[in-house]
Amino acid sequence: MSSAIYTIWLREIKRFLRAKPRIIGNLMMPFIWFAIMGVGLNSSFTIPDAGFSYLNFMTPGIIGMSLLFTSIFSAVSVIWEKQFGFLKEILVSPISRTSIVLGKVIGSATISLISALTFLVIAIAFGGVPLSGLNVFSLLQAVSFMILISFSFVSIGLIIASKLNNMEGFQVIMSMMVMPLFFLSGAFFPIENTPKWMEVLAHGDPLMYGVDGLRGSLLGIHQQSMLVDFSVLAGFSLIMILVTTFVFR
């Protein structure tokens, strides 16, 4: 089982490393948001009595956005594999469905994590994350939340991609799903300052718990308990992986 998971994981990594435009896109997208949106809005907005800038507040949200987009759209490979017959070859091989799902989830999550960590280094270098509040424990916390976010949304992408046979339908559904998830996550604004109905909707968004956890890890501020953030996201991630495994069966 472990060798099958490793083989599928390795294939996902090799496909990513051979696709140079994909590498550039994954690395440039969050940096563009940081350089244009973050710096631009930082000069226009302030957070009263917060002790940090709007750019600092927005940086964990950009990391969450990068993980969301990279993770959920990585599942498009399933549609290609269905069209070219590769997925059928895997499914008829003597490999458990659990191994297939875990290999693809871990592989895509690794790619998302690489992009997010690269951006985090850039953000720290340019003042997006204050060095004063960082230590080994806080960085490990942040990485844990990044992994859970990736697992959750890779799984969602795989569930949807497994039911579709064309790229256009996948892109339309993903676009309709991704934007509400992103904007309700609190990446750009504090959720507690929004109208009650929006706050209720936001608490149904798994990305909100991830962004809140990242913000707590990197800035030391969070809307709710870090344990709640971690528990909800871990539970959601596990459920999505189990559903993905069932769908692949």
Secondary structure, DSSP 8 states (H G I E B T S, - for coil): -HHHHHHHHHHHHHHHHH-HHHHHHHHHHHHHIIIIIIHHHHTT---TT-SS-HHHHHHHHHHHHHHHHHHHHTTHHHHHHHHTTHHHHHHHSS--HHHHHHHHHHHHHHHHHHHHHHHHHHHHHTTSS-GGG--HHHHHHHHHHHHHHHHHHHHHHHHHHHT---HHHHHHHHHHHHHHHHHTTTSSS-GGGS-HHHHHHHTT-HHHHHHHHHHHHHHS--SS-HHHHHHHHHHHHHHHHHHHHHHH-
